[in-house]
Amino acid sequence: MRPARIGKSGKTLDLFLDHLERWIPNLRRYARALTRDREQADDLVQDCLERALSRRHLWKVDGNTRAWLFTIMHNIHANDTRRNSSRPITVPIEEDAGHHARPPSQTLRVAGLETAAALQELPNEQRQVILLVALEGMSYGEAAETLGIAQGTVMSRLSRGRERLRRMMEDGAPGLRIVK
């Protein structure tokens, strides 16, 4: 156990670091789902933790650390997305070569790929809400706080997103149907 150190605001730094540490796996999972790239996700998590550390004076011991961290990550991702929207998307040929040459052999893997592909087709607002509520297990209130929107908007986006996802899966939009 680390020795207790007092931060500028009077709260112990160790308690703050323990709270941050607890949510790192969840931040990584959400970042990977948002960015669809392992390296970008790691950078996003690092930026989120760096910003949280630099703003630890805003952290409240009795506050919702999870929502606070996810809000920071959401805002960083939104800013990065806006900044990069005018840049062309590039994919090195080496990374993609042979990636699709071998189809998966397990049914669950195919279903997972179908779901992931369909999820990527959703509008960003619906995908974010589905990821926070379904993948991260956040309540509607926590998701609303994280995204900075009303709880009713979260519920509406979640409902529309689930319905659209369901229709895409039934229609086979991703194109990964199993033939028996």
Backbone as JSON, one array per atom type, in Angstrom:
{
  "sequence": "MRPARIGKSGKTLDLFLDHLERWIPNLRRYARALTRDREQADDLVQDCLERALSRRHLWKVDGNTRAWLFTIMHNIHANDTRRNSSRPITVPIEEDAGHHARPPSQTLRVAGLETAAALQELPNEQRQVILLVALEGMSYGEAAETLGIAQGTVMSRLSRGRERLRRMMEDGAPGLRIVK",
  "N": [[0.84, -1.18, 0.0], [0.47, 2.21, -0.81], [2.03, 5.05, 0.74], [0.07, 7.58, 2.34], [-0.5, 10.59, 0.68], [-1.02, 14.02, 0.61], [-2.98, 15.91, -1.56], [-3.25, 19.04, -3.4], [-5.85, 19.95, -2.94], [-6.55, 18.91, -0.53], [-7.49, 16.33, -0.45], [-6.62, 12.88, -0.38], [-3.97, 11.84, -2.41], [-3.47, 9.2, -2.98], [-5.98, 7.94, -2.74], [-7.3, 9.11, -4.88], [-5.7, 8.12, -7.02], [-6.19, 5.38, -6.72], [-8.89, 5.29, -7.38], [-8.74, 6.08, -10.07], [-7.19, 3.97, -11.14], [-8.94, 1.82, -10.87], [-10.81, 2.12, -12.93], [-9.47, 1.92, -15.34], [-9.41, -0.49, -17.04], [-12.06, -0.44, -18.04], [-12.09, 2.02, -19.34], [-10.22, 1.49, -21.34], [-11.56, -0.51, -22.82], [-13.84, 0.88, -23.75], [-12.57, 2.91, -25.22], [-11.33, 1.41, -27.24], [-13.56, 0.47, -28.56], [-14.63, 2.88, -29.47], [-12.58, 4.0, -31.12], [-11.75, 1.96, -32.78], [-9.22, 1.01, -33.14], [-6.31, -0.27, -31.8], [-3.89, 1.07, -31.05], [-4.63, 3.79, -31.24], [-6.64, 3.75, -29.34], [-5.19, 3.2, -27.0], [-3.71, 5.57, -26.9], [-5.8, 7.38, -26.54], [-6.79, 6.61, -24.01], [-4.53, 7.16, -22.48], [-4.34, 9.94, -22.87], [-6.72, 10.68, -21.62], [-6.28, 9.86, -18.94], [-4.08, 11.44, -18.38], [-5.2, 14.0, -18.57], [-7.08, 13.79, -16.51], [-5.37, 13.53, -14.3], [-4.08, 16.01, -14.39], [-6.14, 17.61, -13.75], [-6.97, 16.94, -11.24], [-7.72, 18.38, -9.06], [-10.32, 19.01, -9.51], [-11.7, 16.74, -9.01], [-14.01, 14.89, -7.06], [-14.26, 13.31, -3.97], [-16.59, 12.01, -3.12], [-17.91, 11.92, -5.48], [-18.92, 10.72, -8.77], [-16.61, 8.92, -10.05], [-16.24, 7.27, -12.25], [-18.1, 8.23, -14.21], [-17.03, 10.8, -14.47], [-14.46, 10.27, -15.54], [-15.19, 8.98, -17.94], [-16.54, 11.05, -19.17], [-14.48, 12.87, -19.58], [-12.95, 11.32, -21.39], [-14.81, 11.05, -23.48], [-15.08, 13.73, -24.3], [-12.46, 14.33, -25.15], [-12.24, 12.5, -27.27], [-14.31, 13.42, -28.94], [-13.34, 15.98, -29.58], [-10.96, 15.26, -30.92], [-12.06, 13.84, -33.07], [-13.5, 15.85, -34.4], [-11.34, 17.5, -35.1], [-9.89, 15.8, -36.79], [-11.64, 15.34, -38.85], [-11.39, 16.71, -41.24], [-9.16, 15.69, -42.35], [-7.72, 13.3, -44.61], [-8.55, 9.8, -44.58], [-6.26, 7.28, -43.96], [-4.9, 4.1, -44.63], [-2.37, 1.92, -44.05], [-1.08, -0.27, -46.51], [0.2, -2.64, -45.81], [-0.87, -3.34, -43.32], [-3.5, -4.13, -43.87], [-3.28, -6.14, -45.72], [-3.97, -9.46, -46.45], [-5.54, -9.7, -44.23], [-8.25, -10.27, -44.49], [-8.21, -12.7, -45.65], [-8.6, -15.21, -44.47], [-11.51, -16.62, -43.45], [-13.36, -16.54, -40.36], [-13.7, -19.45, -38.31], [-15.36, -20.13, -36.24], [-18.69, -20.02, -35.11], [-19.63, -18.21, -33.18], [-17.71, -16.23, -33.31], [-18.13, -15.23, -35.87], [-20.71, -14.21, -35.54], [-20.13, -12.27, -33.67], [-18.47, -10.59, -35.17], [-20.33, -9.77, -37.08], [-22.07, -8.32, -35.47], [-20.33, -6.32, -34.52], [-19.66, -5.07, -36.94], [-22.18, -4.16, -37.75], [-22.69, -2.44, -35.64], [-20.82, -0.45, -36.13], [-21.96, 0.77, -38.27], [-23.96, 2.3, -37.28], [-25.22, 5.59, -36.46], [-22.99, 7.92, -34.91], [-23.9, 9.03, -32.43], [-25.86, 7.22, -31.54], [-24.34, 4.87, -31.42], [-22.45, 5.51, -29.41], [-24.08, 5.72, -27.12], [-25.15, 3.12, -26.96], [-22.78, 1.66, -26.55], [-21.93, 2.67, -24.06], [-24.09, 2.02, -22.34], [-24.78, -0.71, -22.88], [-22.3, -2.12, -23.23], [-20.53, -1.04, -21.29], [-22.16, -1.02, -19.1], [-23.34, 1.16, -17.89], [-25.7, 3.21, -16.14], [-28.7, 4.88, -17.31], [-28.66, 7.48, -16.39], [-25.92, 7.84, -15.72], [-24.76, 7.55, -18.25], [-25.95, 9.71, -19.53], [-24.85, 11.82, -18.07], [-22.15, 11.44, -18.68], [-22.1, 11.92, -21.47], [-23.13, 14.42, -21.55], [-25.81, 15.04, -22.03], [-29.45, 14.96, -21.91], [-31.2, 12.59, -19.83], [-33.47, 11.43, -20.97], [-32.88, 11.75, -23.65], [-30.77, 9.97, -23.9], [-32.15, 7.57, -23.46], [-33.87, 7.59, -25.66], [-32.07, 7.61, -27.85], [-30.81, 5.18, -27.36], [-32.92, 3.36, -27.65], [-33.66, 3.8, -30.36], [-31.21, 3.18, -31.55], [-30.81, 0.47, -30.8], [-33.01, -0.68, -32.11], [-32.42, -0.08, -34.79], [-30.0, -1.47, -35.04], [-30.92, -4.06, -34.62], [-32.57, -4.36, -36.91], [-30.63, -4.15, -38.92], [-29.11, -6.42, -38.39], [-30.97, -8.41, -38.92], [-31.45, -7.95, -41.62], [-29.01, -8.45, -42.67], [-27.04, -6.58, -43.25], [-24.21, -6.16, -42.68], [-23.1, -8.22, -44.16], [-22.05, -10.7, -43.39], [-23.18, -13.37, -43.3], [-24.09, -16.63, -42.15], [-23.88, -19.67, -43.83], [-25.54, -22.66, -43.94]],
  "CA": [[0.0, 0.0, 0.0], [1.23, 3.46, -0.91], [1.81, 5.97, 1.87], [-0.9, 8.63, 2.03], [0.04, 11.91, 0.37], [-2.12, 14.97, 0.51], [-2.97, 16.74, -2.76], [-3.48, 20.47, -3.16], [-7.2, 20.23, -2.48], [-6.77, 18.3, 0.78], [-7.86, 14.92, -0.59], [-5.4, 12.1, -0.52], [-3.59, 11.49, -3.77], [-3.6, 7.75, -3.13], [-7.38, 7.62, -2.98], [-7.55, 9.52, -6.26], [-5.04, 7.17, -7.91], [-6.92, 4.11, -6.63], [-10.13, 5.45, -8.17], [-8.35, 6.07, -11.48], [-6.75, 2.61, -11.47], [-10.1, 0.93, -10.91], [-11.59, 2.28, -14.16], [-8.63, 1.83, -16.54], [-9.88, -1.51, -18.0], [-13.3, 0.03, -18.68], [-11.7, 3.08, -20.27], [-9.58, 0.84, -22.5], [-12.58, -1.2, -23.61], [-14.65, 1.9, -24.42], [-11.72, 3.58, -26.2], [-11.16, 0.52, -28.4], [-14.83, 0.45, -29.31], [-14.78, 4.17, -30.13], [-11.56, 4.3, -32.13], [-11.58, 0.79, -33.66], [-7.79, 0.84, -33.36], [-5.67, -0.51, -30.51], [-2.93, 2.13, -30.72], [-5.37, 5.02, -30.99], [-7.34, 3.57, -28.08], [-4.21, 3.39, -25.93], [-3.42, 7.01, -26.84], [-6.98, 8.05, -25.97], [-6.8, 6.33, -22.56], [-3.42, 7.91, -21.89], [-4.74, 11.35, -22.84], [-7.77, 10.8, -20.61], [-5.66, 9.78, -17.61], [-3.23, 12.62, -18.22], [-6.08, 15.13, -18.29], [-7.64, 13.59, -15.17], [-4.33, 13.84, -13.33], [-3.81, 17.44, -14.39], [-7.32, 18.29, -13.2], [-7.41, 16.19, -10.06], [-8.32, 19.31, -8.11], [-11.76, 19.04, -9.8], [-12.25, 15.44, -8.61], [-14.69, 14.87, -5.77], [-14.18, 11.99, -3.34], [-17.91, 11.39, -3.09], [-18.49, 12.03, -6.82], [-18.93, 9.55, -9.63], [-15.33, 8.93, -10.76], [-16.44, 6.6, -13.54], [-18.73, 9.18, -15.13], [-16.09, 11.89, -14.67], [-13.43, 9.8, -16.47], [-15.79, 8.73, -19.25], [-16.83, 12.36, -19.74], [-13.2, 13.37, -20.08], [-12.61, 10.56, -22.59], [-15.76, 11.41, -24.53], [-14.75, 15.07, -24.79], [-11.2, 14.23, -25.91], [-12.54, 11.81, -28.52], [-15.11, 14.32, -29.77], [-12.42, 17.01, -30.09], [-10.08, 14.62, -31.91], [-12.87, 13.51, -34.25], [-13.72, 17.12, -35.11], [-10.06, 17.95, -35.65], [-9.45, 14.9, -37.84], [-12.67, 15.15, -39.87], [-10.96, 17.3, -42.51], [-7.99, 14.95, -42.84], [-8.09, 12.05, -45.3], [-8.31, 8.55, -43.85], [-5.25, 6.46, -44.62], [-4.65, 2.78, -44.06], [-1.2, 1.32, -44.7], [-1.4, -1.5, -47.24], [0.74, -3.79, -45.09], [-1.76, -3.72, -42.22], [-4.73, -4.74, -44.36], [-2.98, -7.26, -46.61], [-4.17, -10.78, -45.88], [-6.38, -9.67, -43.04], [-9.54, -10.87, -44.77], [-7.99, -13.91, -46.44], [-9.1, -16.39, -43.78], [-12.74, -16.36, -42.7], [-13.38, -17.2, -39.05], [-14.34, -20.77, -38.34], [-16.31, -20.28, -35.14], [-19.97, -19.34, -35.3], [-19.72, -17.06, -32.28], [-16.83, -15.18, -33.82], [-18.82, -14.63, -37.01], [-21.8, -13.41, -34.99], [-19.5, -11.09, -33.05], [-18.05, -9.7, -36.25], [-21.54, -9.18, -37.64], [-22.55, -7.3, -34.54], [-19.38, -5.21, -34.53], [-19.8, -4.36, -38.22], [-23.46, -3.45, -37.71], [-22.54, -1.36, -34.67], [-20.06, 0.62, -36.76], [-22.84, 1.43, -39.25], [-24.89, 3.19, -36.57], [-24.75, 6.97, -36.25], [-22.09, 8.03, -33.76], [-24.65, 9.31, -31.2], [-26.5, 5.98, -31.11], [-23.29, 3.91, -31.08], [-21.87, 5.88, -28.12], [-25.03, 5.38, -26.05], [-25.2, 1.66, -26.86], [-21.53, 1.2, -25.95], [-21.89, 3.03, -22.65], [-25.11, 1.32, -21.57], [-24.72, -2.16, -23.06], [-20.96, -2.66, -23.03], [-19.95, -0.59, -20.03], [-23.11, -1.24, -18.02], [-23.7, 2.41, -17.21], [-27.12, 3.52, -16.05], [-29.08, 5.95, -18.22], [-28.19, 8.72, -15.78], [-24.47, 7.93, -15.87], [-24.47, 7.78, -19.67], [-26.36, 11.09, -19.81], [-23.85, 12.69, -17.46], [-20.92, 11.28, -19.43], [-22.22, 12.53, -22.79], [-23.6, 15.79, -21.41], [-27.15, 15.16, -22.63], [-30.53, 14.61, -20.99], [-31.43, 11.15, -19.67], [-34.48, 11.05, -21.97], [-32.18, 11.65, -24.94], [-30.04, 8.7, -23.85], [-33.13, 6.49, -23.63], [-34.36, 7.66, -27.04], [-30.99, 7.16, -28.75], [-30.6, 3.77, -27.11], [-34.03, 2.65, -28.26], [-33.51, 3.88, -31.82], [-29.99, 2.46, -31.92], [-31.07, -0.97, -30.69], [-33.93, -1.07, -33.18], [-31.68, -0.03, -36.05], [-29.05, -2.57, -34.98], [-31.72, -5.27, -34.81], [-32.96, -4.42, -38.33], [-29.43, -4.43, -39.73], [-28.73, -7.81, -38.17], [-31.95, -9.23, -39.62], [-31.29, -7.74, -43.05], [-27.68, -8.92, -43.08], [-26.32, -5.44, -43.8], [-22.76, -6.29, -42.68], [-22.67, -9.18, -45.18], [-21.36, -11.86, -42.82], [-24.2, -14.38, -42.99], [-23.64, -18.02, -42.07], [-24.62, -20.57, -44.74], [-25.45, -24.03, -43.41]],
  "C": [[0.88, 1.24, 0.0], [1.0, 4.31, 0.34], [0.88, 7.09, 1.43], [-0.16, 9.94, 1.8], [-1.15, 12.83, 0.16], [-1.93, 15.81, -0.75], [-3.26, 18.18, -2.4], [-4.85, 20.74, -2.56], [-7.51, 19.57, -1.14], [-7.19, 16.85, 0.71], [-6.6, 14.11, -0.77], [-5.18, 11.72, -1.97], [-3.76, 10.0, -4.0], [-5.04, 7.33, -3.4], [-7.75, 7.96, -4.42], [-6.96, 8.51, -7.24], [-5.72, 5.8, -7.88], [-8.21, 4.16, -7.44], [-9.81, 5.42, -9.66], [-8.01, 4.65, -11.93], [-7.93, 1.66, -11.68], [-10.8, 0.96, -12.27], [-10.78, 2.16, -15.43], [-9.1, 0.73, -17.5], [-11.15, -1.09, -18.74], [-13.0, 1.13, -19.69], [-11.07, 2.49, -21.52], [-10.62, 0.2, -23.41], [-13.42, -0.18, -24.4], [-13.83, 2.61, -25.5], [-11.52, 2.72, -27.44], [-12.42, 0.45, -29.23], [-15.03, 1.76, -30.06], [-13.83, 4.35, -31.3], [-11.39, 3.18, -33.15], [-10.12, 0.52, -33.98], [-7.09, 0.77, -32.01], [-4.72, 0.63, -30.11], [-3.63, 3.45, -30.43], [-6.12, 4.95, -29.65], [-6.4, 3.77, -26.9], [-3.86, 4.87, -25.77], [-4.57, 7.77, -26.19], [-7.06, 7.83, -24.46], [-5.7, 7.13, -21.87], [-3.76, 9.39, -21.8], [-5.78, 11.61, -21.76], [-7.17, 10.81, -19.2], [-4.77, 11.0, -17.34], [-4.08, 13.85, -17.87], [-6.69, 15.01, -16.89], [-6.61, 13.95, -14.09], [-4.07, 15.35, -13.25], [-4.98, 18.24, -13.8], [-7.86, 17.58, -11.95], [-8.02, 17.1, -9.0], [-9.84, 19.43, -8.34], [-12.47, 17.77, -9.34], [-12.86, 15.54, -7.22], [-14.68, 13.45, -5.22], [-15.52, 11.29, -3.38], [-18.62, 11.48, -4.44], [-18.41, 10.72, -7.58], [-17.68, 9.58, -10.5], [-15.48, 8.32, -12.15], [-17.03, 7.56, -14.56], [-17.78, 10.33, -15.45], [-15.03, 11.48, -15.69], [-14.0, 9.58, -17.87], [-16.17, 10.04, -19.93], [-15.56, 12.98, -20.31], [-12.84, 12.66, -21.38], [-13.52, 10.94, -23.75], [-15.39, 12.76, -25.13], [-13.45, 15.07, -25.6], [-11.47, 13.59, -27.26], [-13.33, 12.72, -29.47], [-14.23, 15.42, -30.38], [-11.5, 16.45, -31.16], [-10.83, 14.31, -33.19], [-13.13, 14.77, -35.07], [-12.44, 17.58, -35.81], [-9.65, 17.11, -36.86], [-10.46, 14.75, -38.98], [-12.26, 15.73, -41.22], [-9.75, 16.58, -43.1], [-8.43, 13.69, -43.56], [-7.74, 10.84, -44.44], [-7.31, 7.72, -44.64], [-5.09, 5.15, -43.88], [-3.44, 2.2, -44.77], [-1.57, -0.03, -45.32], [-0.93, -2.72, -46.46], [-0.2, -4.27, -43.98], [-2.98, -4.49, -42.71], [-4.47, -5.97, -45.21], [-3.16, -8.59, -45.89], [-5.08, -10.83, -44.69], [-7.71, -10.39, -43.27], [-9.41, -12.19, -45.54], [-8.57, -15.16, -45.79], [-10.38, -16.05, -43.02], [-12.71, -17.1, -41.36], [-14.13, -18.52, -39.12], [-15.38, -20.95, -37.25], [-17.55, -19.43, -35.37], [-20.08, -18.11, -34.42], [-18.85, -15.91, -32.76], [-17.49, -14.47, -34.99], [-19.95, -13.73, -36.51], [-21.25, -12.14, -34.34], [-19.04, -10.09, -34.09], [-19.24, -9.03, -36.91], [-22.05, -8.05, -36.76], [-21.64, -6.09, -34.54], [-19.51, -4.39, -35.81], [-21.11, -3.55, -38.24], [-23.38, -2.26, -36.75], [-21.8, -0.17, -35.28], [-20.89, 1.38, -37.79], [-23.8, 2.41, -38.58], [-24.34, 4.61, -36.54], [-23.97, 7.05, -34.94], [-22.84, 8.22, -32.44], [-25.28, 8.03, -30.66], [-25.45, 4.96, -30.67], [-22.69, 4.23, -29.7], [-22.79, 5.47, -26.97], [-25.09, 3.87, -25.87], [-23.94, 1.13, -26.18], [-21.49, 1.49, -24.45], [-22.87, 2.2, -21.83], [-24.94, -0.19, -21.66], [-23.35, -2.75, -22.75], [-20.39, -2.3, -21.67], [-20.89, -0.75, -18.85], [-23.48, 0.02, -17.25], [-25.23, 2.54, -17.15], [-27.41, 4.64, -17.04], [-28.56, 7.29, -17.69], [-26.7, 8.91, -15.93], [-24.08, 8.22, -17.33], [-24.82, 9.22, -20.04], [-25.33, 12.07, -19.27], [-22.54, 12.64, -18.24], [-20.97, 12.02, -20.76], [-22.7, 13.97, -22.73], [-24.93, 16.04, -22.08], [-28.18, 14.73, -21.6], [-30.72, 13.08, -20.96], [-32.46, 10.65, -20.69], [-33.86, 10.9, -23.35], [-31.39, 10.36, -25.01], [-31.01, 7.55, -24.13], [-33.64, 6.44, -25.08], [-33.3, 7.14, -28.02], [-30.73, 5.67, -28.59], [-31.69, 2.94, -27.78], [-33.91, 2.63, -29.78], [-32.29, 3.09, -32.3], [-30.17, 0.95, -31.86], [-31.97, -1.46, -31.81], [-33.22, -1.08, -34.53], [-30.68, -1.17, -36.13], [-29.77, -3.89, -35.23], [-32.12, -5.44, -36.28], [-31.76, -4.76, -39.21], [-29.0, -5.88, -39.6], [-29.69, -8.75, -38.9], [-31.78, -9.14, -41.12], [-29.95, -8.23, -43.57], [-26.85, -7.82, -43.69], [-24.8, -5.61, -43.76], [-22.24, -7.3, -43.7], [-21.94, -10.38, -44.65], [-22.39, -12.91, -42.39], [-23.61, -15.77, -43.03], [-24.51, -18.86, -42.99], [-24.42, -21.97, -44.21], [-25.85, -25.03, -44.45]]
}
